[in-house]
Amino acid sequence: MLENREGQKIPAVTFKTRQNSEWLDASSSDLFDNKKVVVFALPGAFTPTCSSSHLPRYNELYPVFKDNGIDDIYCLSVNDTFVMNAWQDDQNAEKITMLPDGNGEFSKGMGMLVDKKDLGFGDRSWRYAMIVNNGVIEKMFIEPEVDGDPFGVSDADTVLKYINPEAKALPTVSVITRKGCPHCTRAKELLTARGLPYEEIELSQSVTNRSLTALSGAHTTPQIFMDGKLIGGADDLEAFFA
Protein backbone atom coordinates (compact mmCIF):
# COMPACT_ATOMS: atom_id res chain seq x y z
CA MET A 1 0.00 0.00 0.00
CA LEU A 2 1.50 3.33 -1.09
CA GLU A 3 1.51 5.88 1.72
CA ASN A 4 0.35 9.47 1.48
CA ARG A 5 3.00 11.46 3.36
CA GLU A 6 1.43 14.90 3.38
CA GLY A 7 2.71 16.97 6.29
CA GLN A 8 5.99 15.05 6.50
CA LYS A 9 9.54 16.09 5.57
CA ILE A 10 10.96 14.83 2.33
CA PRO A 11 13.78 12.24 2.63
CA ALA A 12 17.28 13.58 3.26
CA VAL A 13 19.42 12.22 0.41
CA THR A 14 22.18 13.38 -1.93
CA PHE A 15 21.54 13.34 -5.67
CA LYS A 16 24.59 12.60 -7.83
CA THR A 17 24.22 14.95 -10.78
CA ARG A 18 26.39 15.80 -13.75
CA GLN A 19 26.52 19.47 -14.76
CA ASN A 20 28.83 20.90 -17.44
CA SER A 21 30.89 17.67 -17.52
CA GLU A 22 31.51 17.89 -13.77
CA TRP A 23 30.06 15.89 -10.89
CA LEU A 24 27.87 17.95 -8.59
CA ASP A 25 26.26 16.67 -5.41
CA ALA A 26 22.85 18.18 -4.68
CA SER A 27 21.36 17.51 -1.24
CA SER A 28 17.70 17.59 -0.32
CA SER A 29 18.42 20.78 1.60
CA ASP A 30 19.99 22.39 -1.47
CA LEU A 31 16.95 21.56 -3.55
CA PHE A 32 14.03 22.05 -1.18
CA ASP A 33 14.91 24.50 1.60
CA ASN A 34 13.15 27.88 1.43
CA LYS A 35 11.42 26.99 -1.84
CA LYS A 36 7.99 25.91 -2.97
CA VAL A 37 8.45 23.29 -5.66
CA VAL A 38 6.53 20.70 -7.63
CA VAL A 39 8.05 17.22 -7.95
CA PHE A 40 6.74 14.68 -10.42
CA ALA A 41 8.14 11.16 -10.28
CA LEU A 42 7.87 8.54 -12.99
CA PRO A 43 8.99 4.99 -13.80
CA GLY A 44 11.73 5.81 -16.30
CA ALA A 45 13.31 8.21 -18.74
CA PHE A 46 12.54 7.63 -22.43
CA THR A 47 9.49 5.48 -21.60
CA PRO A 48 6.30 6.13 -23.63
CA THR A 49 3.90 7.95 -21.26
CA CYS A 50 6.73 9.80 -19.55
CA SER A 51 8.05 11.09 -22.89
CA SER A 52 4.79 11.77 -24.69
CA SER A 53 2.81 13.40 -21.88
CA HIS A 54 4.21 13.64 -18.37
CA LEU A 55 7.47 15.56 -18.88
CA PRO A 56 6.46 17.68 -21.92
CA ARG A 57 3.36 19.15 -20.27
CA TYR A 58 5.23 20.18 -17.12
CA ASN A 59 7.86 21.83 -19.30
CA GLU A 60 5.15 23.58 -21.31
CA LEU A 61 3.30 24.86 -18.23
CA TYR A 62 6.44 25.91 -16.35
CA PRO A 63 5.81 29.67 -16.80
CA VAL A 64 2.25 29.28 -15.49
CA PHE A 65 3.48 27.41 -12.40
CA LYS A 66 6.02 30.20 -11.84
CA ASP A 67 3.27 32.82 -12.07
CA ASN A 68 1.37 30.88 -9.39
CA GLY A 69 4.08 30.78 -6.73
CA ILE A 70 6.12 27.71 -7.68
CA ASP A 71 9.88 28.29 -7.61
CA ASP A 72 10.95 25.20 -9.55
CA ILE A 73 9.74 21.93 -11.04
CA TYR A 74 11.69 18.70 -10.46
CA CYS A 75 11.43 15.49 -12.48
CA LEU A 76 12.52 12.42 -10.50
CA SER A 77 13.23 8.94 -11.77
CA VAL A 78 15.31 5.94 -10.70
CA ASN A 79 17.83 6.57 -13.47
CA ASP A 80 21.41 7.81 -13.45
CA THR A 81 22.30 11.41 -14.25
CA PHE A 82 23.63 10.60 -17.74
CA VAL A 83 20.29 9.09 -18.75
CA MET A 84 18.32 11.95 -17.19
CA ASN A 85 20.47 14.58 -18.90
CA ALA A 86 20.18 12.84 -22.27
CA TRP A 87 16.40 12.60 -21.87
CA GLN A 88 16.17 16.28 -20.94
CA ASP A 89 18.10 17.19 -24.10
CA ASP A 90 15.99 14.86 -26.24
CA GLN A 91 12.78 16.42 -24.90
CA ASN A 92 14.05 20.03 -25.00
CA ALA A 93 12.89 20.19 -21.36
CA GLU A 94 15.31 22.91 -20.38
CA LYS A 95 12.93 24.43 -17.82
CA ILE A 96 12.74 21.27 -15.70
CA THR A 97 15.35 20.27 -13.09
CA MET A 98 16.14 16.58 -13.40
CA LEU A 99 16.67 14.57 -10.19
CA PRO A 100 18.51 11.30 -10.87
CA ASP A 101 17.57 8.90 -8.06
CA GLY A 102 19.92 6.28 -9.42
CA ASN A 103 20.06 4.15 -6.25
CA GLY A 104 16.37 4.64 -5.49
CA GLU A 105 17.16 6.17 -2.08
CA PHE A 106 14.71 9.06 -2.35
CA SER A 107 11.96 6.84 -3.78
CA LYS A 108 12.50 4.28 -1.01
CA GLY A 109 12.39 7.04 1.61
CA MET A 110 9.08 8.21 0.12
CA GLY A 111 7.68 4.67 0.23
CA MET A 112 7.32 4.86 -3.57
CA LEU A 113 9.95 2.33 -4.69
CA VAL A 114 8.15 -0.49 -6.51
CA ASP A 115 9.19 -3.75 -8.16
CA LYS A 116 9.17 -3.54 -11.97
CA LYS A 117 11.25 -6.68 -12.53
CA ASP A 118 8.52 -8.16 -14.72
CA LEU A 119 9.42 -5.48 -17.27
CA GLY A 120 13.17 -5.88 -16.77
CA PHE A 121 13.31 -2.49 -15.01
CA GLY A 122 14.25 -3.66 -11.52
CA ASP A 123 13.12 -1.31 -8.75
CA ARG A 124 11.59 1.95 -9.98
CA SER A 125 9.55 4.85 -8.66
CA TRP A 126 5.78 4.73 -8.70
CA ARG A 127 4.22 7.56 -10.71
CA TYR A 128 3.17 10.46 -8.50
CA ALA A 129 3.50 14.21 -8.03
CA MET A 130 3.72 16.41 -4.97
CA ILE A 131 3.95 20.01 -3.86
CA VAL A 132 6.79 20.55 -1.38
CA ASN A 133 6.99 23.76 0.66
CA ASN A 134 10.32 24.37 2.42
CA GLY A 135 11.04 20.66 2.57
CA VAL A 136 7.58 19.65 3.84
CA ILE A 137 5.13 17.75 1.64
CA GLU A 138 2.04 19.93 1.27
CA LYS A 139 0.05 17.80 -1.19
CA MET A 140 0.52 14.45 -2.97
CA PHE A 141 -1.05 13.19 -6.18
CA ILE A 142 -0.52 9.41 -6.20
CA GLU A 143 -1.61 7.28 -9.13
CA PRO A 144 -3.93 4.41 -8.13
CA GLU A 145 -2.40 1.00 -7.45
CA VAL A 146 -3.67 -0.87 -10.48
CA ASP A 147 -1.98 -2.97 -13.15
CA GLY A 148 -0.07 -1.21 -15.89
CA ASP A 149 1.08 2.38 -15.77
CA PRO A 150 -1.82 4.56 -14.60
CA PHE A 151 -1.57 8.26 -15.45
CA GLY A 152 -4.52 10.33 -14.37
CA VAL A 153 -3.79 12.43 -11.26
CA SER A 154 -0.07 13.30 -11.35
CA ASP A 155 -0.24 15.27 -14.58
CA ALA A 156 0.69 18.95 -14.79
CA ASP A 157 -2.84 20.22 -15.40
CA THR A 158 -4.25 18.46 -12.32
CA VAL A 159 -1.48 19.82 -10.08
CA LEU A 160 -1.85 23.34 -11.51
CA LYS A 161 -5.62 23.24 -10.98
CA TYR A 162 -5.05 22.37 -7.31
CA ILE A 163 -2.66 25.31 -6.89
CA ASN A 164 -5.01 27.73 -8.64
CA PRO A 165 -8.29 26.58 -10.19
CA GLU A 166 -8.40 29.82 -12.19
CA ALA A 167 -4.90 29.50 -13.65
CA LYS A 168 -4.83 29.86 -17.40
CA ALA A 169 -2.41 27.76 -19.41
CA LEU A 170 -0.59 29.44 -22.25
CA PRO A 171 -1.86 28.45 -25.70
CA THR A 172 0.04 25.80 -27.63
CA VAL A 173 1.59 27.54 -30.63
CA SER A 174 3.22 26.03 -33.73
CA VAL A 175 4.67 28.09 -36.57
CA ILE A 176 5.42 26.68 -40.02
CA THR A 177 8.29 28.70 -41.47
CA ARG A 178 10.59 28.85 -44.47
CA LYS A 179 14.31 29.59 -44.27
CA GLY A 180 15.05 33.25 -44.99
CA CYS A 181 11.39 34.30 -44.76
CA PRO A 182 11.16 37.86 -43.27
CA HIS A 183 7.47 37.48 -42.43
CA CYS A 184 8.34 34.36 -40.43
CA THR A 185 10.84 36.41 -38.43
CA ARG A 186 8.18 39.06 -37.81
CA ALA A 187 5.66 36.45 -36.61
CA LYS A 188 8.19 34.92 -34.21
CA GLU A 189 9.05 38.35 -32.86
CA LEU A 190 5.34 39.04 -32.26
CA LEU A 191 4.99 35.80 -30.33
CA THR A 192 8.12 36.45 -28.29
CA ALA A 193 6.94 39.97 -27.44
CA ARG A 194 3.73 38.44 -26.06
CA GLY A 195 5.67 35.90 -23.99
CA LEU A 196 4.25 32.99 -25.97
CA PRO A 197 6.58 29.99 -26.46
CA TYR A 198 6.21 28.32 -29.82
CA GLU A 199 7.34 25.30 -31.80
CA GLU A 200 8.93 26.17 -35.12
CA ILE A 201 8.48 23.73 -38.01
CA GLU A 202 10.75 24.73 -40.89
CA LEU A 203 9.94 23.48 -44.37
CA SER A 204 12.37 20.77 -45.43
CA GLN A 205 12.53 17.48 -47.31
CA SER A 206 10.32 15.89 -44.67
CA VAL A 207 7.95 18.85 -44.18
CA THR A 208 7.25 20.06 -47.71
CA ASN A 209 5.17 22.72 -49.45
CA ARG A 210 2.55 20.00 -49.91
CA SER A 211 2.47 19.53 -46.12
CA LEU A 212 2.07 23.30 -45.69
CA THR A 213 -0.90 23.41 -48.08
CA ALA A 214 -2.52 20.29 -46.66
CA LEU A 215 -2.38 21.64 -43.10
CA SER A 216 -3.19 25.30 -43.68
CA GLY A 217 -4.74 25.56 -47.13
CA ALA A 218 -2.11 28.23 -47.92
CA HIS A 219 1.07 28.32 -49.98
CA THR A 220 2.88 31.06 -48.07
CA THR A 221 4.79 31.16 -44.82
CA PRO A 222 4.50 31.63 -41.96
CA GLN A 223 1.38 29.73 -40.98
CA ILE A 224 0.60 29.96 -37.27
CA PHE A 225 -1.52 27.49 -35.34
CA MET A 226 -2.75 28.22 -31.81
CA ASP A 227 -4.43 25.51 -29.71
CA GLY A 228 -5.11 23.58 -32.90
CA LYS A 229 -6.72 26.54 -34.67
CA LEU A 230 -5.20 28.11 -37.78
CA ILE A 231 -4.47 31.81 -37.22
CA GLY A 232 -2.79 32.39 -40.59
CA GLY A 233 0.21 34.51 -41.51
CA ALA A 234 2.07 37.32 -39.77
CA ASP A 235 -0.57 39.92 -40.67
CA ASP A 236 -3.29 37.61 -39.36
CA LEU A 237 -1.36 37.15 -36.13
CA GLU A 238 -1.05 40.91 -35.73
CA ALA A 239 -4.80 41.28 -36.24
CA PHE A 240 -5.47 38.44 -33.77
CA PHE A 241 -3.46 40.19 -31.06
CA ALA A 242 -5.12 43.52 -31.83
C-alpha positions as CSV (number, residue, x, y, z in Angstrom):
1,M,0.0,0.0,0.0
2,L,1.5,3.3,-1.1
3,E,1.5,5.9,1.7
4,N,0.3,9.5,1.5
5,R,3.0,11.5,3.4
6,E,1.4,14.9,3.4
7,G,2.7,17.0,6.3
8,Q,6.0,15.0,6.5
9,K,9.5,16.1,5.6
10,I,11.0,14.8,2.3
11,P,13.8,12.2,2.6
12,A,17.3,13.6,3.3
13,V,19.4,12.2,0.4
14,T,22.2,13.4,-1.9
15,F,21.5,13.3,-5.7
16,K,24.6,12.6,-7.8
17,T,24.2,15.0,-10.8
18,R,26.4,15.8,-13.8
19,Q,26.5,19.5,-14.8
20,N,28.8,20.9,-17.4
21,S,30.9,17.7,-17.5
22,E,31.5,17.9,-13.8
23,W,30.1,15.9,-10.9
24,L,27.9,18.0,-8.6
25,D,26.3,16.7,-5.4
26,A,22.8,18.2,-4.7
27,S,21.4,17.5,-1.2
28,S,17.7,17.6,-0.3
29,S,18.4,20.8,1.6
30,D,20.0,22.4,-1.5
31,L,16.9,21.6,-3.5
32,F,14.0,22.0,-1.2
33,D,14.9,24.5,1.6
34,N,13.1,27.9,1.4
35,K,11.4,27.0,-1.8
36,K,8.0,25.9,-3.0
37,V,8.4,23.3,-5.7
38,V,6.5,20.7,-7.6
39,V,8.1,17.2,-8.0
40,F,6.7,14.7,-10.4
41,A,8.1,11.2,-10.3
42,L,7.9,8.5,-13.0
43,P,9.0,5.0,-13.8
44,G,11.7,5.8,-16.3
45,A,13.3,8.2,-18.7
46,F,12.5,7.6,-22.4
47,T,9.5,5.5,-21.6
48,P,6.3,6.1,-23.6
49,T,3.9,8.0,-21.3
50,C,6.7,9.8,-19.6
51,S,8.1,11.1,-22.9
52,S,4.8,11.8,-24.7
53,S,2.8,13.4,-21.9
54,H,4.2,13.6,-18.4
55,L,7.5,15.6,-18.9
56,P,6.5,17.7,-21.9
57,R,3.4,19.2,-20.3
58,Y,5.2,20.2,-17.1
59,N,7.9,21.8,-19.3
60,E,5.2,23.6,-21.3
61,L,3.3,24.9,-18.2
62,Y,6.4,25.9,-16.3
63,P,5.8,29.7,-16.8
64,V,2.3,29.3,-15.5
65,F,3.5,27.4,-12.4
66,K,6.0,30.2,-11.8
67,D,3.3,32.8,-12.1
68,N,1.4,30.9,-9.4
69,G,4.1,30.8,-6.7
70,I,6.1,27.7,-7.7
71,D,9.9,28.3,-7.6
72,D,10.9,25.2,-9.5
73,I,9.7,21.9,-11.0
74,Y,11.7,18.7,-10.5
75,C,11.4,15.5,-12.5
76,L,12.5,12.4,-10.5
77,S,13.2,8.9,-11.8
78,V,15.3,5.9,-10.7
79,N,17.8,6.6,-13.5
80,D,21.4,7.8,-13.5
81,T,22.3,11.4,-14.2
82,F,23.6,10.6,-17.7
83,V,20.3,9.1,-18.7
84,M,18.3,11.9,-17.2
85,N,20.5,14.6,-18.9
86,A,20.2,12.8,-22.3
87,W,16.4,12.6,-21.9
88,Q,16.2,16.3,-20.9
89,D,18.1,17.2,-24.1
90,D,16.0,14.9,-26.2
91,Q,12.8,16.4,-24.9
92,N,14.0,20.0,-25.0
93,A,12.9,20.2,-21.4
94,E,15.3,22.9,-20.4
95,K,12.9,24.4,-17.8
96,I,12.7,21.3,-15.7
97,T,15.3,20.3,-13.1
98,M,16.1,16.6,-13.4
99,L,16.7,14.6,-10.2
100,P,18.5,11.3,-10.9
101,D,17.6,8.9,-8.1
102,G,19.9,6.3,-9.4
103,N,20.1,4.2,-6.3
104,G,16.4,4.6,-5.5
105,E,17.2,6.2,-2.1
106,F,14.7,9.1,-2.4
107,S,12.0,6.8,-3.8
108,K,12.5,4.3,-1.0
109,G,12.4,7.0,1.6
110,M,9.1,8.2,0.1
111,G,7.7,4.7,0.2
112,M,7.3,4.9,-3.6
113,L,10.0,2.3,-4.7
114,V,8.2,-0.5,-6.5
115,D,9.2,-3.8,-8.2
116,K,9.2,-3.5,-12.0
117,K,11.3,-6.7,-12.5
118,D,8.5,-8.2,-14.7
119,L,9.4,-5.5,-17.3
120,G,13.2,-5.9,-16.8
121,F,13.3,-2.5,-15.0
122,G,14.3,-3.7,-11.5
123,D,13.1,-1.3,-8.8
124,R,11.6,1.9,-10.0
125,S,9.5,4.9,-8.7
126,W,5.8,4.7,-8.7
127,R,4.2,7.6,-10.7
128,Y,3.2,10.5,-8.5
129,A,3.5,14.2,-8.0
130,M,3.7,16.4,-5.0
131,I,3.9,20.0,-3.9
132,V,6.8,20.6,-1.4
133,N,7.0,23.8,0.7
134,N,10.3,24.4,2.4
135,G,11.0,20.7,2.6
136,V,7.6,19.7,3.8
137,I,5.1,17.8,1.6
138,E,2.0,19.9,1.3
139,K,0.0,17.8,-1.2
140,M,0.5,14.5,-3.0
141,F,-1.1,13.2,-6.2
142,I,-0.5,9.4,-6.2
143,E,-1.6,7.3,-9.1
144,P,-3.9,4.4,-8.1
145,E,-2.4,1.0,-7.5
146,V,-3.7,-0.9,-10.5
147,D,-2.0,-3.0,-13.2
148,G,-0.1,-1.2,-15.9
149,D,1.1,2.4,-15.8
150,P,-1.8,4.6,-14.6
151,F,-1.6,8.3,-15.4
152,G,-4.5,10.3,-14.4
153,V,-3.8,12.4,-11.3
154,S,-0.1,13.3,-11.3
155,D,-0.2,15.3,-14.6
156,A,0.7,19.0,-14.8
157,D,-2.8,20.2,-15.4
158,T,-4.2,18.5,-12.3
159,V,-1.5,19.8,-10.1
160,L,-1.9,23.3,-11.5
161,K,-5.6,23.2,-11.0
162,Y,-5.0,22.4,-7.3
163,I,-2.7,25.3,-6.9
164,N,-5.0,27.7,-8.6
165,P,-8.3,26.6,-10.2
166,E,-8.4,29.8,-12.2
167,A,-4.9,29.5,-13.6
168,K,-4.8,29.9,-17.4
169,A,-2.4,27.8,-19.4
170,L,-0.6,29.4,-22.3
171,P,-1.9,28.5,-25.7
172,T,0.0,25.8,-27.6
173,V,1.6,27.5,-30.6
174,S,3.2,26.0,-33.7
175,V,4.7,28.1,-36.6
176,I,5.4,26.7,-40.0
177,T,8.3,28.7,-41.5
178,R,10.6,28.9,-44.5
179,K,14.3,29.6,-44.3
180,G,15.0,33.3,-45.0
181,C,11.4,34.3,-44.8
182,P,11.2,37.9,-43.3
183,H,7.5,37.5,-42.4
184,C,8.3,34.4,-40.4
185,T,10.8,36.4,-38.4
186,R,8.2,39.1,-37.8
187,A,5.7,36.4,-36.6
188,K,8.2,34.9,-34.2
189,E,9.1,38.4,-32.9
190,L,5.3,39.0,-32.3
191,L,5.0,35.8,-30.3
192,T,8.1,36.5,-28.3
193,A,6.9,40.0,-27.4
194,R,3.7,38.4,-26.1
195,G,5.7,35.9,-24.0
196,L,4.3,33.0,-26.0
197,P,6.6,30.0,-26.5
198,Y,6.2,28.3,-29.8
199,E,7.3,25.3,-31.8
200,E,8.9,26.2,-35.1
201,I,8.5,23.7,-38.0
202,E,10.8,24.7,-40.9
203,L,9.9,23.5,-44.4
204,S,12.4,20.8,-45.4
205,Q,12.5,17.5,-47.3
206,S,10.3,15.9,-44.7
207,V,8.0,18.8,-44.2
208,T,7.3,20.1,-47.7
209,N,5.2,22.7,-49.4
210,R,2.5,20.0,-49.9
211,S,2.5,19.5,-46.1
212,L,2.1,23.3,-45.7
213,T,-0.9,23.4,-48.1
214,A,-2.5,20.3,-46.7
215,L,-2.4,21.6,-43.1
216,S,-3.2,25.3,-43.7
217,G,-4.7,25.6,-47.1
218,A,-2.1,28.2,-47.9
219,H,1.1,28.3,-50.0
220,T,2.9,31.1,-48.1
221,T,4.8,31.2,-44.8
222,P,4.5,31.6,-42.0
223,Q,1.4,29.7,-41.0
224,I,0.6,30.0,-37.3
225,F,-1.5,27.5,-35.3
226,M,-2.7,28.2,-31.8
227,D,-4.4,25.5,-29.7
228,G,-5.1,23.6,-32.9
229,K,-6.7,26.5,-34.7
230,L,-5.2,28.1,-37.8
231,I,-4.5,31.8,-37.2
232,G,-2.8,32.4,-40.6
233,G,0.2,34.5,-41.5
234,A,2.1,37.3,-39.8
235,D,-0.6,39.9,-40.7
236,D,-3.3,37.6,-39.4
237,L,-1.4,37.2,-36.1
238,E,-1.0,40.9,-35.7
239,A,-4.8,41.3,-36.2
240,F,-5.5,38.4,-33.8
241,F,-3.5,40.2,-31.1
242,A,-5.1,43.5,-31.8
